Amino acid sequence: MTPEDAIKAASSLARDIADGGLAPSDLERQAVAECRELFGTVAGPDDPLWELHRDIARQVLALDGVPTDELAEWLAVARQRAGEPVAAVEPLPLPEPEAAPVTPPEPESPASEADSPGHGGAPASGANPAPQAVPTSPRPDRYDPLAAWQPGSTRRY
């Protein structure tokens, strides 16, 4: 193929797209089909693309592209091929549900705003109150934006 042939092919392709005779989605579908034909079959360590296949497999695993139960099945297959005894794979235990979150006791409010420590008055109990427990999220695998928030006295003056 000469440079002129490549230019003519690219011009023809651009003309077909501009005229609406060829959609970009058609090009994508064709590219995927050709990639699958060239790369989609894994032949083994003798395949010249073997290292590329392994690199892509690692990337898929790093992105959680294969469910854990399927990974466990493939691990059992690999162990069987290696001659190791294959034991039944037991599912991982689910985490124990945590106890209900601890809610701090309601602070005693002073008799009047003038008696509050923020306004120069004495503390209600005369001593520094004990630190309050921070409530924890009932599900540790979920983000709780209020988990560490401790309500305090008003910020208005």
Residue frames as a rotation matrix with the C-alpha (Angstrom) as fourth column:
MET 1
0.588 0.809 0.000 0.00
0.809 -0.588 0.000 0.00
0.000 0.000 -1.000 0.00
THR 2
-0.439 -0.728 0.526 1.39
0.724 -0.633 -0.272 3.37
0.532 0.262 0.806 -0.98
PRO 3
-0.793 0.135 -0.594 0.83
0.359 -0.684 -0.635 6.69
-0.492 -0.717 0.494 0.82
GLU 4
-0.805 0.521 -0.285 -1.47
-0.579 -0.581 0.572 7.73
0.133 0.625 0.769 -2.04
ASP 5
-0.421 0.652 -0.631 -3.59
0.176 0.741 0.648 4.60
0.890 0.162 -0.427 -1.52
ALA 6
-0.521 0.182 -0.834 -3.94
0.854 0.114 -0.508 5.41
0.003 -0.977 -0.215 2.18
ILE 7
-0.878 0.186 -0.440 -4.94
-0.109 -0.975 -0.196 9.01
-0.466 -0.124 0.876 1.40
LYS 8
-0.655 0.665 -0.360 -7.56
-0.494 -0.016 0.869 7.86
0.572 0.747 0.339 -1.13
ALA 9
-0.368 0.513 -0.776 -8.97
0.580 0.778 0.239 5.33
0.726 -0.362 -0.584 1.35
ALA 10
-0.648 0.097 -0.755 -9.16
0.672 -0.393 -0.628 7.94
-0.358 -0.914 0.190 4.14
SER 11
-0.880 0.336 -0.335 -10.79
-0.429 -0.866 0.258 10.47
-0.204 0.371 0.906 1.78
SER 12
-0.528 0.704 -0.476 -13.33
-0.164 0.465 0.870 7.88
0.833 0.537 -0.130 0.67
LEU 13
-0.408 0.328 -0.852 -14.11
0.843 0.493 -0.214 7.01
0.350 -0.805 -0.478 4.28
ALA 14
-0.797 0.077 -0.598 -14.51
0.280 -0.831 -0.480 10.68
-0.534 -0.551 0.641 5.24
ARG 15
-0.804 0.523 -0.284 -16.82
-0.545 -0.455 0.704 11.25
0.239 0.721 0.650 2.23
ASP 16
-0.411 0.663 -0.626 -18.99
0.283 0.745 0.604 8.25
0.867 0.071 -0.494 3.20
ILE 17
-0.490 0.205 -0.847 -19.32
0.863 -0.023 -0.505 9.54
-0.123 -0.978 -0.166 6.79
ALA 18
-0.863 0.127 -0.489 -20.11
-0.092 -0.991 -0.095 13.09
-0.497 -0.037 0.867 5.62
ASP 19
-0.693 0.619 -0.370 -22.75
-0.517 -0.069 0.853 11.83
0.503 0.783 0.367 3.14
GLY 20
-0.042 0.693 0.720 -24.40
-0.960 0.171 -0.221 9.71
-0.276 -0.700 0.658 5.84
GLY 21
0.436 0.183 -0.881 -23.60
-0.622 0.769 -0.148 6.48
0.651 0.612 0.449 4.09
LEU 22
-0.044 -0.519 -0.853 -21.50
0.469 0.743 -0.477 5.27
0.882 -0.421 0.211 7.00
ALA 23
0.783 0.385 0.488 -22.25
-0.252 -0.521 0.816 5.91
0.568 -0.762 -0.311 10.66
PRO 24
-0.182 -0.890 0.418 -19.54
-0.825 -0.093 -0.557 6.07
0.535 -0.446 -0.717 13.34
SER 25
0.187 0.300 0.935 -21.40
-0.815 0.579 -0.022 3.34
-0.548 -0.758 0.353 15.25
ASP 26
0.986 0.124 -0.112 -20.96
-0.167 0.761 -0.628 1.07
0.007 0.637 0.771 12.20
LEU 27
0.282 -0.956 -0.074 -17.22
-0.424 -0.055 -0.904 1.76
0.861 0.287 -0.421 12.26
GLU 28
-0.210 -0.328 0.921 -17.08
-0.977 0.044 -0.208 0.99
0.027 -0.944 -0.330 15.97
ARG 29
0.652 0.532 0.541 -18.97
-0.535 0.828 -0.169 -2.29
-0.537 -0.179 0.824 15.48
GLN 30
0.889 -0.361 -0.281 -16.60
-0.076 0.490 -0.868 -3.28
0.451 0.794 0.408 12.69
ALA 31
-0.022 -0.944 0.328 -13.53
-0.681 -0.226 -0.697 -2.36
0.732 -0.239 -0.638 14.76
VAL 32
0.033 0.107 0.994 -14.81
-0.925 0.380 -0.010 -4.45
-0.378 -0.919 0.111 17.69
ALA 33
0.922 0.352 0.163 -15.43
-0.259 0.871 -0.417 -7.42
-0.289 0.342 0.894 15.37
GLU 34
0.613 -0.756 -0.230 -11.92
-0.153 0.171 -0.973 -7.18
0.775 0.632 -0.011 13.91
CYS 35
-0.185 -0.669 0.720 -10.32
-0.900 -0.180 -0.397 -6.84
0.395 -0.722 -0.568 17.35
ARG 36
0.402 0.417 0.815 -12.24
-0.732 0.682 0.012 -9.88
-0.550 -0.601 0.579 18.54
GLU 37
0.990 -0.029 -0.139 -11.07
-0.076 0.717 -0.693 -11.84
0.119 0.697 0.707 15.49
LEU 38
0.306 -0.952 0.016 -7.43
-0.239 -0.093 -0.967 -10.84
0.922 0.292 -0.256 15.94
PHE 39
-0.578 -0.612 0.540 -7.20
-0.566 -0.176 -0.805 -10.82
0.588 -0.771 -0.245 19.74
GLY 40
0.145 0.833 0.534 -10.30
-0.964 -0.001 0.264 -12.59
0.221 -0.553 0.803 21.07
THR 41
0.887 0.108 -0.449 -8.91
-0.069 0.992 0.101 -16.11
0.457 -0.058 0.888 21.04
VAL 42
0.319 -0.783 0.534 -6.36
-0.933 -0.161 0.322 -16.97
-0.166 -0.601 -0.782 23.70
ALA 43
0.620 -0.114 -0.776 -4.20
-0.400 0.805 -0.438 -19.80
0.675 0.582 0.454 22.40
GLY 44
0.900 -0.318 -0.299 -1.75
0.434 0.570 0.698 -20.15
-0.052 -0.758 0.651 25.27
PRO 45
0.502 -0.760 -0.413 1.88
0.066 -0.443 0.894 -19.36
-0.862 -0.476 -0.172 26.07
ASP 46
-0.363 -0.670 0.648 3.02
0.714 0.247 0.655 -20.01
-0.599 0.700 0.389 22.48
ASP 47
0.556 0.642 0.528 0.72
0.828 -0.481 -0.288 -17.28
0.069 0.597 -0.799 21.14
PRO 48
-0.446 -0.778 0.442 2.65
0.723 -0.604 -0.334 -14.11
0.527 0.171 0.833 20.21
LEU 49
-0.115 0.492 0.863 -0.08
-0.262 -0.853 0.452 -12.09
0.958 -0.174 0.227 21.97
TRP 50
0.173 0.210 -0.962 0.20
0.683 0.679 0.271 -14.11
0.710 -0.704 -0.026 25.21
GLU 51
-0.690 -0.499 -0.525 1.89
0.724 -0.453 -0.520 -11.35
0.022 -0.739 0.674 27.23
LEU 52
-0.842 0.454 0.290 -0.71
-0.347 -0.869 0.352 -8.82
0.412 0.196 0.890 26.05
HIS 53
0.083 0.887 -0.454 -3.51
0.016 0.454 0.891 -11.23
0.996 -0.082 0.023 27.03
ARG 54
-0.066 -0.181 -0.981 -1.99
0.919 0.371 -0.130 -11.58
0.388 -0.911 0.142 30.50
ASP 55
-0.950 -0.307 -0.063 -1.60
0.310 -0.886 -0.345 -7.83
0.050 -0.347 0.937 30.92
ILE 56
-0.508 0.836 0.206 -5.22
-0.493 -0.479 0.726 -7.24
0.706 0.268 0.656 29.96
ALA 57
0.179 0.559 -0.810 -6.38
0.399 0.711 0.579 -10.05
0.899 -0.427 -0.096 32.27
ARG 58
-0.510 -0.430 -0.745 -4.56
0.852 -0.133 -0.507 -8.39
0.119 -0.893 0.434 35.16
GLN 59
-0.966 0.182 0.185 -6.21
-0.179 -0.983 0.035 -5.07
0.188 0.001 0.982 34.38
VAL 60
-0.117 0.973 -0.198 -9.64
-0.265 0.162 0.951 -6.72
0.957 0.164 0.239 34.28
LEU 61
0.100 0.108 -0.989 -8.99
0.781 0.607 0.145 -8.35
0.616 -0.787 -0.024 37.66
ALA 62
-0.815 -0.475 -0.332 -7.74
0.579 -0.631 -0.516 -5.07
0.036 -0.613 0.789 39.13
LEU 63
-0.812 0.565 0.144 -11.00
-0.515 -0.811 0.276 -3.41
0.273 0.150 0.950 38.09
ASP 64
-0.592 0.569 0.571 -13.13
-0.272 0.526 -0.806 -6.19
-0.759 -0.632 -0.157 39.65
GLY 65
-0.325 0.425 -0.845 -14.18
-0.946 -0.141 0.293 -7.33
0.006 0.894 0.448 36.19
VAL 66
-0.360 0.211 -0.909 -14.67
-0.120 0.955 0.270 -10.96
0.925 0.206 -0.319 37.24
PRO 67
0.522 0.645 0.558 -17.06
-0.650 -0.124 0.750 -11.78
0.553 -0.754 0.354 40.12
THR 68
-0.247 -0.700 0.670 -15.48
-0.968 0.204 -0.144 -13.42
-0.036 -0.684 -0.728 43.17
ASP 69
0.379 0.419 0.825 -17.52
-0.431 0.869 -0.243 -16.61
-0.819 -0.264 0.510 42.87
GLU 70
0.988 -0.078 -0.134 -16.25
-0.097 0.367 -0.925 -17.09
0.121 0.927 0.355 39.31
LEU 71
0.184 -0.975 0.125 -12.68
-0.814 -0.223 -0.537 -16.40
0.551 -0.003 -0.834 40.47
ALA 72
-0.065 -0.155 0.986 -13.10
-0.836 0.547 0.031 -19.09
-0.544 -0.822 -0.166 43.12
GLU 73
0.832 0.400 0.384 -14.23
-0.125 0.810 -0.573 -21.55
-0.540 0.429 0.724 40.45
TRP 74
0.781 -0.590 -0.204 -11.21
-0.269 -0.024 -0.963 -20.76
0.564 0.807 -0.177 38.26
LEU 75
-0.056 -0.796 0.603 -8.91
-0.986 -0.051 -0.159 -21.15
0.157 -0.604 -0.782 41.27
ALA 76
0.295 0.236 0.926 -10.39
-0.494 0.867 -0.064 -24.60
-0.818 -0.439 0.372 41.87
VAL 77
0.999 0.051 0.018 -9.80
-0.007 0.461 -0.887 -25.47
-0.053 0.886 0.461 38.19
ALA 78
0.416 -0.909 0.010 -6.18
-0.637 -0.300 -0.710 -24.27
0.649 0.289 -0.704 38.38
ARG 79
-0.111 -0.436 0.893 -5.58
-0.946 0.322 0.040 -26.29
-0.305 -0.840 -0.448 41.56
GLN 80
0.658 0.402 0.636 -7.10
-0.213 0.910 -0.355 -29.39
-0.722 0.098 0.685 39.97
ARG 81
0.915 -0.365 -0.173 -4.87
-0.147 0.099 -0.984 -28.97
0.376 0.926 0.037 36.91
ALA 82
0.072 -0.938 0.340 -1.85
-0.839 -0.241 -0.487 -28.66
0.539 -0.250 -0.805 39.22
GLY 83
-0.183 -0.109 -0.977 -2.80
0.098 0.987 -0.129 -31.95
0.978 -0.120 -0.170 40.88
GLU 84
-0.919 -0.078 0.388 -3.79
-0.354 -0.271 -0.895 -30.41
0.175 -0.959 0.221 44.20
PRO 85
-0.604 0.773 -0.193 -6.78
0.796 0.594 -0.115 -31.85
0.026 -0.223 -0.974 46.01
VAL 86
-0.702 0.455 0.547 -9.82
-0.141 -0.843 0.520 -29.71
0.698 0.287 0.656 45.40
ALA 87
-0.774 0.488 -0.404 -11.98
0.556 0.217 -0.803 -29.05
-0.304 -0.846 -0.439 48.40
ALA 88
0.157 0.903 0.400 -15.48
0.941 -0.259 0.217 -27.69
0.300 0.342 -0.891 48.18
VAL 89
-0.798 -0.389 0.461 -15.41
0.302 -0.919 -0.252 -23.94
0.522 -0.061 0.851 48.10
GLU 90
-0.060 0.768 -0.638 -17.43
0.990 -0.038 -0.138 -22.50
-0.130 -0.639 -0.758 50.91
PRO 91
0.373 0.236 0.897 -18.86
0.478 -0.878 0.032 -19.03
0.795 0.417 -0.441 50.51
LEU 92
-0.737 -0.652 0.177 -17.28
0.246 -0.503 -0.829 -16.31
0.629 -0.568 0.531 52.57
PRO 93
-0.213 0.694 -0.688 -19.18
0.973 0.087 -0.213 -15.57
-0.088 -0.714 -0.694 55.76
LEU 94
0.274 0.396 0.877 -21.20
0.432 -0.865 0.255 -12.40
0.859 0.309 -0.408 55.78
PRO 95
-0.772 -0.565 0.291 -20.09
0.020 -0.479 -0.877 -9.78
0.635 -0.671 0.382 58.29
GLU 96
-0.397 0.606 -0.689 -21.95
0.918 0.286 -0.276 -9.82
0.030 -0.742 -0.670 61.57
PRO 97
0.288 0.526 0.800 -24.46
0.423 -0.819 0.387 -7.00
0.859 0.227 -0.459 61.86
GLU 98
-0.793 -0.600 0.106 -23.28
0.219 -0.444 -0.869 -4.36
0.568 -0.666 0.483 64.27
ALA 99
-0.342 0.653 -0.676 -25.25
0.893 0.003 -0.449 -3.38
-0.292 -0.757 -0.584 67.31
ALA 100
0.638 0.650 0.414 -27.53
0.729 -0.682 -0.052 -0.38
0.248 0.335 -0.909 67.00
PRO 101
-0.188 -0.768 0.612 -25.59
0.417 -0.627 -0.658 2.86
0.889 0.131 0.439 66.90
VAL 102
-0.246 0.004 -0.969 -24.92
0.959 -0.143 -0.244 4.52
-0.140 -0.990 0.031 70.20
THR 103
0.246 0.350 0.904 -26.75
0.446 -0.869 0.215 7.79
0.860 0.350 -0.370 70.51
PRO 104
-0.800 -0.596 -0.066 -25.32
0.349 -0.374 -0.859 10.28
0.487 -0.711 0.507 72.95
PRO 105
-0.122 0.778 -0.617 -27.56
0.970 -0.038 -0.239 11.41
-0.210 -0.627 -0.750 75.78
GLU 106
0.433 0.362 0.826 -29.28
0.548 -0.833 0.078 14.73
0.716 0.419 -0.559 75.31
PRO 107
-0.702 -0.708 -0.074 -27.26
0.510 -0.427 -0.746 17.47
0.497 -0.562 0.661 77.05
GLU 108
0.087 0.706 -0.703 -28.99
0.962 -0.242 -0.124 19.20
-0.258 -0.666 -0.701 79.88
SER 109
-0.039 -0.065 0.997 -29.92
0.565 -0.825 -0.032 22.70
0.824 0.562 0.069 78.87
PRO 110
-0.902 -0.311 -0.298 -29.22
0.422 -0.493 -0.761 25.54
0.090 -0.813 0.576 81.30
ALA 111
-0.178 0.887 -0.427 -32.18
0.772 -0.143 -0.619 27.29
-0.610 -0.440 -0.659 82.92
SER 112
0.831 0.403 -0.383 -31.63
0.086 -0.774 -0.628 30.35
-0.549 0.489 -0.678 80.77
GLU 113
0.730 -0.570 0.377 -29.31
0.498 0.065 -0.865 31.38
0.468 0.819 0.331 77.96
ALA 114
0.545 -0.527 0.652 -27.53
-0.586 -0.796 -0.154 33.78
0.600 -0.298 -0.743 80.32
ASP 115
0.604 -0.293 0.741 -26.53
-0.618 0.415 0.668 30.85
-0.503 -0.861 0.069 82.54
SER 116
0.962 -0.226 0.153 -24.90
0.272 0.799 -0.536 28.93
-0.001 0.558 0.830 79.69
PRO 117
0.277 -0.944 -0.179 -21.09
0.596 0.023 0.802 28.67
-0.753 -0.329 0.569 79.63
GLY 118
-0.203 -0.349 0.915 -20.99
0.967 -0.219 0.132 30.34
0.154 0.911 0.382 76.21
HIS 119
0.362 0.417 0.834 -22.48
0.301 -0.899 0.319 33.48
0.882 0.136 -0.451 77.73
GLY 120
-0.364 -0.650 0.667 -20.24
-0.425 -0.522 -0.740 33.76
0.829 -0.553 -0.086 80.75
GLY 121
0.524 0.618 0.586 -22.40
-0.815 0.164 0.556 31.70
0.247 -0.769 0.590 83.07
ALA 122
-0.381 -0.625 0.681 -21.25
-0.795 0.598 0.104 28.65
-0.472 -0.502 -0.725 85.03
PRO 123
-0.737 0.129 -0.663 -21.58
-0.357 0.760 0.544 25.16
0.574 0.638 -0.514 83.54
ALA 124
0.244 0.968 0.064 -24.82
-0.627 0.107 0.772 23.45
0.740 -0.229 0.632 84.51
SER 125
0.773 0.063 -0.631 -23.12
0.302 0.838 0.454 20.66
0.558 -0.541 0.629 86.49
GLY 126
0.867 -0.480 0.135 -20.18
-0.415 -0.544 0.729 22.71
-0.277 -0.688 -0.671 87.74
ALA 127
-0.049 -0.897 0.440 -17.64
-0.083 0.443 0.893 20.37
-0.995 0.007 -0.096 86.07
ASN 128
-0.504 -0.176 -0.846 -16.57
-0.839 -0.132 0.528 19.72
-0.204 0.976 -0.081 82.53
PRO 129
0.603 0.770 0.211 -19.00
-0.679 0.633 -0.372 17.29
-0.419 0.081 0.904 80.95
ALA 130
-0.120 -0.608 0.785 -17.64
0.018 0.789 0.614 13.89
-0.993 0.088 -0.083 79.91
PRO 131
-0.706 -0.148 -0.693 -16.93
-0.657 -0.231 0.718 13.52
-0.267 0.962 0.066 76.21
GLN 132
0.331 0.918 0.218 -19.83
-0.644 0.389 -0.659 12.03
-0.690 0.078 0.720 74.32
ALA 133
-0.312 -0.380 0.871 -19.57
0.295 0.833 0.469 8.87
-0.903 0.403 -0.147 72.27
VAL 134
-0.518 0.094 -0.850 -19.58
-0.768 -0.488 0.414 9.40
-0.376 0.868 0.325 68.53
PRO 135
0.467 0.726 0.505 -22.32
-0.358 0.678 -0.643 7.38
-0.809 0.119 0.576 66.88
THR 136
-0.707 -0.701 0.092 -21.07
-0.249 0.369 0.896 4.89
-0.662 0.610 -0.435 64.33
SER 137
-0.296 0.570 -0.767 -22.65
-0.943 -0.048 0.328 3.98
0.150 0.820 0.552 61.04
PRO 138
0.375 0.485 0.790 -24.83
-0.619 0.765 -0.176 0.86
-0.690 -0.423 0.587 61.28
ARG 139
0.898 -0.134 0.420 -23.23
0.380 0.718 -0.583 -0.38
-0.223 0.683 0.695 58.03
PRO 140
0.245 -0.887 -0.392 -19.46
0.068 -0.387 0.919 0.08
-0.967 -0.252 -0.034 57.86
ASP 141
-0.438 -0.444 0.782 -19.43
0.762 0.278 0.585 -0.48
-0.477 0.852 0.216 54.09
ARG 142
0.339 0.609 0.717 -21.56
0.846 -0.531 0.050 2.61
0.411 0.590 -0.695 53.47
TYR 143
-0.750 -0.593 0.294 -20.51
0.457 -0.785 -0.418 6.20
0.478 -0.179 0.860 53.80
ASP 144
0.369 0.829 -0.421 -22.35
0.915 -0.244 0.322 8.09
0.164 -0.504 -0.848 56.50
PRO 145
-0.110 -0.476 0.873 -21.74
0.385 -0.830 -0.404 11.82
0.916 0.291 0.275 56.21
LEU 146
0.411 0.345 0.844 -23.04
-0.555 -0.639 0.532 12.43
0.723 -0.687 -0.072 59.74
ALA 147
0.547 -0.179 -0.818 -21.06
0.469 0.875 0.122 9.66
0.694 -0.450 0.562 61.47
ALA 148
-0.352 -0.793 -0.497 -18.57
0.892 -0.122 -0.436 12.00
0.285 -0.597 0.750 63.13
TRP 149
-0.375 0.271 0.887 -20.84
-0.016 -0.958 0.286 15.04
0.927 0.093 0.364 63.43
GLN 150
-0.490 0.221 -0.843 -21.52
0.869 0.204 -0.451 16.07
0.073 -0.954 -0.292 66.98
PRO 151
0.334 0.656 0.676 -24.27
0.515 -0.728 0.452 18.58
0.789 0.197 -0.582 67.50
GLY 152
-0.661 -0.605 -0.445 -23.09
0.722 -0.352 -0.595 21.48
0.203 -0.714 0.670 69.61
SER 153
-0.086 0.612 -0.787 -24.55
0.599 -0.599 -0.531 24.59
-0.796 -0.516 -0.315 71.07
THR 154
0.801 0.483 0.353 -25.86
0.570 -0.435 -0.697 27.26
-0.183 0.759 -0.624 68.80
ARG 155
-0.259 -0.933 0.251 -23.32
0.965 -0.239 0.108 29.32
-0.040 0.270 0.962 66.90
ARG 156
0.278 0.435 0.857 -25.44
0.481 -0.835 0.268 32.49
0.832 0.337 -0.441 67.07
TYR 157
-0.640 -0.535 -0.552 -24.29
0.756 -0.310 -0.576 35.31
0.137 -0.786 0.603 69.31
